[in-house]
Amino acid sequence: MGKQNEQKRRARVFISCGQTKNSSELETAHKIRERLEELGFEPYIAVEEQTLSGLRENIFRQLRIADYFVFVDFKRERLVPRGRTGRSTGLQHRGSLFSHQELALASYLGLPLLAFQEKGVKEDDGILRFLQANASPFKDRHLLPNVVADEVRRRAWTPHSRNELVLEREPDQHQN
């Protein structure tokens, strides 16, 4: 394969994270995307779809063609869990349900995974409990894009190959 085609075939990273309005979540997602682009990847930020065809044509398709998966579990509303005595056992928050569903699909597809969970989110909730993904906790959303980039490098994710087979022929081969 020629050098020009190799540069076009960047590895695709599916970024799954909440995008609550009036929060810094979407800004953080875009900064993660920018950091991954700087590393040579082709990132996709999952957006909430409102229709079945939108899910099928966008989210599901992007998951199917992704080479890597980044899961960011932002805090949602507060939970007040109760112990057996009926007393509060501490304040926790739930995570993003939509992101957890994408995580389940990524797991089913066998995508290499990086997981990050905002401090205060109920630990090992949902599918995270079964995946044993060892989500890295974070407090400061502004630092998260660099933390993600550092972990991508540490795990030696490669931006220059995809999990697909492409057949090409030389331009002068089999000309009629």
PyMOL commands that set and color helices and strands:
alter all, ss='L'
color gray80, all
select helices_A, chain A and resi 3-8+25-38+52-65+97-109+128-131+144-154
alter helices_A, ss='H'
color red, helices_A
select strands_A, chain A and resi 12-17+42-45+68-73+78-79+92-93+113-118+136-138
alter strands_A, ss='S'
color yellow, strands_A
deselect
rebuild
show_as cartoon
